[in-house]
């Protein structure tokens, strides 16, 4: 029983790490998208 609990805990920790990486990646992508959007808006004004 204890081994099963340890395995579950390891799995949850692994999932926590993966979710954290995903959140950081999405946040970084959002920043880039916002930067590109601002550049496009500036260029759009020049058209």
Helices and strands as residue ranges (DSSP letters): H 2-46
